[in-house]
Amino acid sequence: MSTKKHLVLDDDVHEILKQRKELTGSSIREIGNSVLRTSVESVFLGDIVGRILVKEGKVSEDDYSRALNQASTELRRSQTNLRVPVETSSKGTLVAGSLETRQIFRRSDGAFQVLESWTRDSRQLPMQPHRHAADEFFIVLQGRIIITMNGIPYTLDALNMLQVPAGVVHSVKPLDADCHFLEVLSPAVPEYFGHGG
């Protein structure tokens, strides 16, 4: 007798898979299997690289084990509290760090949304690192911002654009008092709906 095995997933993961299904037309099973295969391949690739380095004498077995444990600890630490770090102001705008944001458009089916952001104070505080299930396109209209993706900073000035792929940890920091930029997210991110969203 064959029994099917099912993973028990968190609600937010189910929602992400459902959104991807609606956008791609692929089944949740196909999307889930693709993501899991990619994840497993990454783990195996890291293990293979480590074993090659040990075999070639580039690092000792102990050094490799220490590095693997440190990487595992840092990864667990980085995975905690990566939800979108915004608060809704009394005006219905969203605030995070030195930025203020409002949603200016969201398609009714949630396929994408457009946000407008600007500097709200002169402290140049970054938005906390976070990630979401949407591709995000930043389009700078005025001033300069730094977008940090996976620890790598990218400075954008007026009339420049940068894509942050879905799932990538990122943060945004205004560099000027007159920063003004747009963000296009696909699919829409509920935390960015704001007041009445």
N, C-alpha and C positions, 0 to 999 in steps of 0.2 A: 504494500500500500504506500503510495507516494503522498507525502504531505508537502504543501507549499510553505515556504518560510517567508515571513514578512518582517521587514525592519519596522520598528516603532519609531516614528519621526516626530519631532517637535512641531507644534502648530505653525510656527513661522516658516519652517522648511516646507510643510505642505502648501502653504500659501505661495511661496516662491515657485514651487514646482507647478502649481495651478496657473500662475501668471505666465510662466514660460510656455506652458502647454497652449494657452490662449494665443500667445504671440507667434509661436513657431509651428503650431499644428501637430507637433510631435506628442506622443503619449507621455504621461507622467513616468511610466516604466522606462521608456527609451531615454528620457532626460535624466532620470535618477541613475540608471545604469551608466550612462555616459559620464556623469559627474563622479560616481564612485570609481569607475575604471581609471579616470584621470588621477584621482586622489591616490589610488592604490599604486598606479604606475609611478607617481612622484615619490612615494615612500620607497618603492623598490629601487628606483633610480638613485636616490640618495644612499641607500644601503650598498648598492653596487659600486658607486663612486668611492665610498669609504673603504670598502674592501680592496679596491684597486690601489688606493693610496697606501694602505697598510702593506699590501703585497709588494709594492714597489719600494717600500722603505721610506716613503715620504713622511709618514706619521707612524707613531707606535700604536699598538692596539689600545693601550691605556689612553693615549691622546684622542684617538677616535671615539672611544667610549665616553670620555669627558665631554668632547664637543657635541656628541649626539645627545647626551643628557642635558647639556646647557641649551642646545637648540630646542629640545622638547619642552623644557621649562619656559623658555622665552616665548615659544609658540602658544603654550597654554595661557600665559600671562597676557599675550597680545589678543587672544580670542575672547577675553572677558570684556563685557560692557562695551561692545562695539556698535550698539544701536545708535541711531541718528540722535545727536545730543542737542536738541532744540527745545526751547520753552516758548509758549505762546504769551505774547505781551497783552496788555489791556486793550491795545489797538487792534489785536488780531494778527499782528505780524509775528514772525518767528525770530527769536534772538539766540545767538550762540557766539561766544567770544565777543569780538568787536564788530560782528556782522548782524545786520537786520535783513530779514527776507520776507517777501510776500509772494504768494502764488498768484500769477496773472492769467494763467489758463490751464485747464485740465480737460482732456478729452473725456467724454462721458463714459467710454468703455475702459478708461484707465490706461490706454496704450501709451500715453505720454503726458507730461505736464511741463509748464514753463514757469520758472521762478525768476524774480528780480531781487537782487541783493545789493546792499550798499553799506558803507562804513557808518557805524552808529556812534563811535567814540574814537578818541585819538590814541588809545592804549595799544593798538596793534595786537590784540589777543587772538590767537588762532581758535578756530572751531576744533573741538576735541576729535581725535582720530575716530573714524567710524567706517562702516561699509553698508551697502544695501544691495538689493537684488536688481538694481537698475543701472544701465549705462548712463553716465552723466557727462554732458558736454558743457564746458564753461566757455562763455564768450564775453571777453572783457570789453566794456564800452568806454570806460574812463578809469584812469589811475592804474595801479599795479597790484597784483596779488601773488602770493606764493601758494601753490598747490603741492602738497607733499604726498606722494604715492609710494606706499611700501618703503617709507624712509628716505625717498629721493625727492629733493625739492625742485620744482619747476617754477620759474618766475615768468608771469605773463603780464604784458602791458596792453594798452588800448589796441583794439582791433585784432587781438590774437585769440586763439581758441585751443582748448585741450580736452581730450576725452579721457575720462576715468572709467575703465571697464567695470561691469557689474562684479561685485564681490571683492574688489580691491580696496584695501584699507587706505584711507586718504583724509587729509585735513586741509582747510583753507585759512589763509591769513591775509588780511588787508595790509598793504604797505603804505597807502596814502589816505589822507582824510577824505578825498573825493572819489574813492573807489566805487565803481558802479558796474555790475556785470549781470549777465543772464545765465541761467542754468536750464538745460533741457534734459529731462530724465525720462527714460523709457525702460520699463513701464513706470507709471506714477508711483511715488513713495508716500504712503499714508501719513507718515510723520510730518511731511511737508504740506499737508492740506491747509493747515492754519485755521483761523476762526471761520466757521461756516463752511469749511472745506468738506 
